[in-house]
């Protein structure tokens, strides 16, 4: 299994991070991809990826970290990304979040667009955070998408039309996490009409733990519960879910090339 999105550097793991990682690897997780949040998270993220070769970093500025004074953060992140082109497997976590606050919508859109342009220059995939913002996300992608842009809609929880629109951009996949196991989630019915080739697995640890751990701290070993739910939805063996989604992740993130260049 590949956890394509986990914040293992979060302070919520400070007391038992080693145990969390060991549990993940023992449960069959082969790689964990770590999306960056802001300038302050870089060092703690790299401490982990430096010590665990199967923990692989991304670089980007999260939309909730965007405000009127984000230019300096973006410059620092740009310098880190372009100064170390073989260190990062993707540009992320980037996007637009209008759930909590719409004050900095223009700044979020501008930061999203800028980081997409970085990804195209470096030919790296992007990890998109979209919360109450699919309309705005799609508007930017309609203008910026080309054959050099690929990525994943992290923690996809949109409706059927939004799933169709997201997958209309060649080279994009849906990141499926704990939400698919929630009792009132519409995601299972949406996925019934979506080919498994369009999905990658993720946890978004420490957030969005799947049932039966909903409301508790999430961790990468819980991918097994997401795999189990997807096997029920697609009516196939869990091993096939693991094989297909791992292949999808390796292709999307160009994992073999990344490991050769690292």
N, C-alpha and C positions, 0 to 999 in steps of 0.2 A: 504494500500500500504506500501511496505517497500523499502526505498531508501538504497540500499546496498553499496553505495559509494558516499560520499559527504564530502567536506572539509569545513565544517561549521566554523572551527576555523581560516580560512583564514582571513587576514587583510581586505579583500574586504567586509567582513561582520561586521567590527568593529562598524560602525555607526548605524546599525539597526539589529543586530543579533537576538535580542529577537523578533522583528516583523517578521523576516524571519522564525524563528522557529514556531511562533504562526500561521503564514499563512500556513505553511506546515501541522501542526497538524489539523488545521481547514479544510483543503482540503482533509483530509482522509489519510494522512501519519501516520502510526502507529509507525514505528521505523526508525531511521536513523543511519547507520553504518559509522563511521569516520575512514578512513585509516590514519595512521601516515606517515610522510614524512622523518623526520630526528630527531636528538636529540633536536633541538631547538623548534620543533613543539609539543613536548610531553606535556609540561605544559599547553599550551593554549588549546590543545585538551582535556586534563583531566579536565580543568576548566569547560568546557561545559558538558562533560559526568557526572561530579560530580553534576551538577545542574539540569540536565535533564535525568531522568532515562531511557527515551526511545531514548536517543542518546548513542550509544554503541561504544567503541573504538576498533581499531585494533592496532597492534604494528609491525613496520617494517621500513626498510630503502629503500626509493624510489631510483630507478636506477639513476636518474638524480642528486642524492645527493652523488653518489659513485665516489670516486677519489682515488689517490694513498695514501691518508691519512685517509681512511675510517675505519681502524681497530679499532680506539678508539670509533668511533660512533657505530660500530657493537657490541663492547664489552658492551657499555652502554645500547644499545637496548636489547641485550641478557640478561643482568642483570635485566632490567625492566620487560622483558617478563617472564623469569623463576622465578623471585622473586615475581611475582603477577599472578600466573597461571590461576586464575579465573576472572581476570579483563578484559582480552582481548578476543574478539570473533573470531579473525583470525590473521594470520600473513600477514601484508600488510601495505603499498602497496609495493610490491617487483616485480622484473622482469628485463627486459633489454630494453633500449631505445637507438636506434642507429640513430634516426632522426636528432638530433642536432649535435652530436659529437661521433665519434668512438674511441676517444683517449683512453678511459678507458674500452674498451670492455672486456678485461680479468678480470679486477677488478669487472665489473658488473656481469659477469658470475659467478665468485667465490662467490660474495655476494649473488646472487640469489640462488646458490646451498646451501650455508651455511644456509640461512633462510628457505629453503625447509626442510633441515634436522632438524631444530628447530621445524618446524610445525609437522613433523612426530613424533618426540619425545613427543610433547605435544598433539598430535592428534587434531590439529586445522586446519581448511581450510586455503588456501592461496588466496590472491587477487593479480592476475598477471597483471602487466603493460607490454604490448607488443606493441612497436611502431617501425616499420621497423625491426622487430627482431623475427618473428615467427620461422624462421629456427633455430636460436640459442636457443630460448625458447624450441622448441620441442626436440632439441638435449639433453638439460639438463633433460627434463621430461622423455625422453626415458630411461635415466640412473637412475633417481631418483624415478620414479613413482612406488608405490606399493599400497596395499589395505589400507594403513594408510594415504595416501595423497589424499585430495580432494581440491576443490577450484573453483574459478571463473576467467574466462578471462575477466577482467575488460574492459569496453568500447570496446567491440569487434567490429572491423571494417575490418576484414580480408575478404578473398574471400571464395568461397564455399568449396574448398579443405582444406583451413585452418580451417574452421568451422568443417568440418568432422574430421580432425585430432585432433582438440581441444577436441571434444566430444568423441573421441576414448579412452581417458583416463577416466576410470570409476571414477565417483564421481565429474566430472567437469561440469560446466555450463557456459553459455555465459551471460555476463552482457550487457544489452541493454539500451542505453541512447539516448540522443538527436540526435545522428547521424542518427538514423533510420528515422527521420522526414525530413532530408535534401533532397532537390530536386534531386540532382545528386547521392545520395547514392545508392549503389547496395545492401544494407542490406535487404530491403524489399523483393527482389526477392530471396535472399539467404534463408531468414527465411521461405519462403513458403514451403520448403522441410525439415524444422526442427521442431520437435515436441515442443509444448509449454512447456512441462515438462523440457526442457533443458534451460530455460531462467529465469533470475532474472532481476528486474528493478534497475536502478541507474540513477543518474543525473551527477555525477562528478562535482557538484557545487564547485566553481563558474564558471566552464568551460563548454563549449559545450552545451550551451542553445539550446533547440529545437526550431523549427519554431513555432510561428512567432517571437521568441525572439532571433534568431540566431545573434551572435555578441555582445549580451548584457550579463550582469551577470546572471548566472544560479542560480536557487534555487530549493529546494526540492519540493515545491508545483507544479513545472512544470512536475512532474511525470504524471500528468493528461494528458498532451499532448502526452507523450510516450504511455500511455495506450490507448488513442484514436487511435493512428496510428497502434498499434498492433492489436486492435480490427478490424480495416479495413483489415489488412493483413490476419488475421486468420478467418475473417468473423464470428465473434462471439460477444457476448455482452461484453461491457467494464467490467462489474462486474465479468465475468468469467476470463478475463485477470488478474484482481486484485486478485481474489481468487487463481488462479493457480500459479501465480508468487510469491505471498506471501507464499503459502505452500512450493514452491520450495526453497525459501530463508530460511524459518524456518527449513527445513530439512537439507539443505546444511550447514548452520551455527550452527545447533544444538541449536536453540534459546531457546527452553524450558529448556534444560539442563543447558545452560548458565545462564538463569534467576534464576534457582533453586540454583545454586552454587555461584551466585554473592554475 
